[in-house]
Every structure is written in structure tokens, then in C-alpha cells.
Amino acid sequence: MAITKKSEIKIEVGLDENKIPEALRWTAADGGVNNAEAKAMLLSVWDHKTQEALRIDLWTKDMPLDEMKLFFYQTLSAMSDTFHRATGDEKMQATMKDFCAYFAEKMEIEVPE
């Protein structure tokens, strides 16, 4: 199958003198996002040659702890949905959702119903 279109996602990281992130901005024109501010990001890509996940985990130094906990909860929950879409494994999705509920409880995160 030939590639008929390309899409670009751009991430800009502003660093302080110690190379600690102070600002994150991202653009995804096809998604309607243009130079939007972010406080944290987690990016994983799969390298099929080495059979490993490569990651970039960044957050700004002013990212509040309560927001970081919520960010992780939402990311874990979204990963369970993505896992289900990718594999069709409902049993493991339910197990992952159970862990997300446990995580929210231990982190004292209020989860909307």
C-alpha cells in the first residue's frame, strides 16, 4: 500500500540553563492543534527491529503534583482502552481498569463517574 499523505506532529521543548523543561508546546495541524501549551507528555514508539519500546517522558518543572497524578491515571486508563482496541482482549482490559481504579484510590484522585 502506497503512502498517499503525510501528517506531522511537532513538539517544542523550552529548556532552562540546566536542560530542565520549562515549557512544552505541540502542533498537530491535521488535528487542529497549533502551538498548544502542555505541562507533561509521554511518548512511546515501538522499534520492531530491536523489539523494544522507546520513550520520551517530559514534564515542566511547574507541573503540579496533583495534576501529574491525574495525568497518569488518565494515561493508564486510556492505555487500557487502546490495548482493548488493538487486541480485542476484554478480560485484560477489565484487569487494567481495575488497576486504574486502585491507582486512583491510592493516589486519592477523584474520578468523575
C-alpha positions in Angstrom: 0.0 0.0 0.0 1.5 3.3 -1.0 1.6 6.3 1.3 -0.7 9.0 -0.1 -0.5 11.6 2.6 1.9 12.6 5.4 1.0 14.2 8.7 3.4 15.9 11.1 3.3 16.3 14.8 5.7 18.8 16.2 6.8 19.0 19.9 8.9 22.0 21.1 10.6 21.8 24.5 11.9 25.0 26.1 14.8 24.2 28.5 16.4 26.2 31.3 20.2 26.5 31.7 20.3 23.0 33.3 18.3 21.5 30.4 15.2 21.0 32.6 11.9 21.5 30.7 10.3 24.9 31.4 7.8 24.9 28.5 6.2 22.3 26.3 4.3 23.2 23.1 2.9 21.0 20.4 1.4 21.3 17.0 -0.7 18.7 15.1 -2.2 20.7 12.2 -4.4 17.7 11.0 -5.9 17.6 14.5 -6.5 21.3 14.7 -3.8 21.9 17.3 -1.5 24.8 16.8 1.4 25.6 19.2 -0.7 24.5 22.2 0.8 24.6 25.7 1.3 21.4 27.7 2.7 20.6 31.1 3.7 17.0 30.5 4.0 14.4 27.8 4.6 10.7 27.5 5.7 9.4 24.1 6.3 5.7 23.2 7.3 4.3 19.9 7.8 0.7 19.0 11.1 -0.3 17.4 10.3 -3.6 15.7 13.9 -4.3 14.9 15.1 -4.3 18.5 11.7 -5.4 19.9 11.6 -2.6 22.4 9.6 0.5 23.3 11.5 3.7 23.1 10.2 6.5 25.3 10.4 10.2 25.9 8.8 11.3 29.3 8.9 15.1 29.9 7.2 17.4 32.3 7.7 21.0 33.1 9.2 21.9 36.5 6.0 23.8 37.4 3.7 20.7 36.8 1.6 20.4 40.0 1.8 17.0 41.7 -2.0 16.6 41.8 -2.2 17.2 38.1 0.7 14.7 37.5 -1.3 12.0 39.4 -4.4 12.8 37.3 -2.3 12.8 34.1 -1.0 9.3 35.0 -4.5 8.0 35.9 -5.9 9.3 32.6 -3.0 7.9 30.6 -3.2 4.4 32.2 -7.0 4.4 31.6 -6.6 5.4 28.0 -3.9 2.7 27.6 -6.4 0.1 28.7 -8.8 1.3 26.1 -6.1 1.3 23.4 -5.0 -2.2 24.4 -8.6 -3.4 24.0 -8.9 -1.8 20.6 -5.5 -3.3 19.5 -6.0 -6.8 20.8 -9.7 -7.3 21.5 -8.8 -8.7 24.9 -11.7 -7.7 27.1 -10.6 -9.7 30.1 -7.2 -7.9 30.3 -8.9 -4.6 29.7 -11.1 -5.2 32.7 -8.0 -6.1 34.8 -6.2 -2.9 33.7 -9.3 -0.9 34.5 -9.4 -2.5 38.0 -5.8 -1.4 38.4 -6.7 2.2 37.3 -9.4 2.3 40.0 -6.9 1.0 42.6 -4.4 3.6 41.4 -7.0 6.4 41.7 -7.9 5.3 45.2 -4.3 5.1 46.4 -3.5 8.5 44.8 -6.7 10.0 46.2 -7.8 11.1 42.7 -11.5 12.0 42.4 -12.7 10.2 39.2 -15.9 11.5 37.6 -18.5 8.9 37.1 
